[in-house]
Amino acid sequence: MAAVSTMTGPFPHVTLVTVERQMRREVQYSSRRRSTTMLSSVSLCMLLFYSSLSMGAMAAAPTVSAQCVPGEPQTTCTCEGTSGRAVTDSASVILSQNQNELEMVCAKDLQCAPKELSGKVCEANDEALTECSVELSTLFAGKSSEISWTKPKKRNGLQGESKILTVPPENFPFVDERFAVGCMDESTKKCKVTVTVEARPSVTQGQTVTCAYGAGSNDLRQAVKLSPTQNSFTLVCGDKGEVLPKNYNEAFCSSGLTGNEETCKGSYTSILPGYEANWWNKDDTKHSVTLSIPTDQFPAEEAKIVVGCQKTASSSKRTPVAVLRPTVCNVDVTIEASSPAALSSMLTSVPSLVAGATMVTAFSQRV
């Protein structure tokens, strides 16, 4: 224990220990106050610093807004910077035979993506718009190699890049398709536009039915009539479809097709007594089948059958995306009865044939 010395003079009862303890307490209290003050100052400075950074970033970095305005025949999609908060950086648009033009407009300092729309587009679920390998021509039918993005004749008011895609009505696909395009700066996607290409409708032209499989392709059933004067029709399923029922040359369906008909049970001989399977002819090149009924084999009473086409399972290597459900193409085929004139002609010819046969027999016997 430290020695205690008693001070002399006017404060005889105050010891050196007491004074020393008091001095230590004052030093510790002062040190704590300085530390607390310094910590508070540092915290306040950091808060102000990061707040200024955040506010500066919000003010200096404009967002990008994507907007599509539909029209006939052209729909215009624009990606442009906004000083405030963007509503969205993505948009969607539909291309159809009535709205068959799409203009992609990118604001100043932005470029059309992917790769300035030089020939390839992105899968619909691609968010980066950088690694895109879908050839534009594979999304359309016919001579689709001639379909491409072009520069507009008039510059847009944003002084940025603009490209126009025009799809002739005859090049619309037989199934619904989707792809994505957009705008980028040097390395980052700024906005994305998802494009749905509506499939063409199924159509009947004369005695030929051409089927399509989009969600809106088969709102109407197709219908054809066969008669002794127009005794055949052709069903074109195309390279995207297959015939229903699958045993179409063995049996027929009598009601609407839903896509689950592997086979049907209607007997052709019940309506066409002389029926033969070779009345159906398959053309693998055109992906079609043709039914031809000999003119002398039409039934005594009118008959009806139902055939059609459905979309085949996709063999595409592209990543599948959620699209509207494909539909089945139904064709109502009416087989008219033999005309009274034809029946009368057949009945009239019978006595002549019998008489001719009798004369030949008599002549043979004489010889």
RARAWO-V817326 format. One line per field, one symbol per residue. phi: phi as a letter, one per 30 degrees, with the letter a starting at -180 (. if undefined). psi: psi as a letter, one per 20 degrees, with the letter a starting at -180 (. if undefined). burial: b if it has 16 or more other C-alpha atoms within 10 Angstrom, else e. Layout:
phi = ???
psi = ???
burial = ???
This chain:
phi = .ddcccdcjdbdcdcdddddddddddddddddddddddddddddddddddddddddddddcddcccbccdabcccccbcbdbdcdddacbabaccbddbcbbccccdeicbdbdhhhdlcbcddcdcdicccbddeddcbcidddddadbdddcddddiccbbbccceedcddcbdbbabblbbcdbbdcabbccccdddddbcbicbcccbbdecdbdcddbbbcbecbcbbccccidcbbdbddceccabccbdccjcddbbcdddddcbecebdddcbccddchbbbcbcedccdddbdbbbbblbbddddcdddddbdbdddccccbdcccddededdddddddddedddddddddddddddd
psi = pqqpppqrbimhiprhgggggghgghggghggghggggghggggggghghghgghhghhhnqrpppppoqroipppppoqqqhbpqgqjqrqqpprhhmjpppopprpjqqqqqlklihqrqqhjohhkgnpjophhiirrbmiiiprprpqhpqriikaqpqpppoqhijqriqpqqrqabqqbhipphqpppppopqrqqqpockppoqrjrhjhlhqqqpqpprhhnjqqpoohriirqqprhlhjhrrqirqpiijngrrjpphihhnhjqqhjhpppohgilrqppppqhjjqrhqqqqrpraqqprppjqiqpqqorqpqrpopooopoqqpqhgggghghhighggggghggggghghg.
burial = eeeeeeeeeeeeeeeeeeeeeeeeeeeeeeeeeeeeeeeeeeeeeeeeeeeeeeeeeeeeeebbbbbbebeeebbbbbbbbeeeeeeebbbebbbbbebbbbbbbbbeebbbbbbbbebbbbbbebbbbbebebebbebbbeebeebbbeeeeeeeeeebbbbbbbbbeebbbbbbbbbbbbbbeeeebbbbbbbbbbbbbbbbeebbbbbbbbbbbbeebbbbbbbbeebbbbbbbbebbbbbbbebbbbbbeebbebeeeebebebeebbeebeeeebeeeeeebbbbbebeeeebbeeebbbbbbbbbeeeeeeeeeeeeeebbbbbbbbbbbbbeeeeeeeeeeeeeeeeeeeeeeeeeeeee
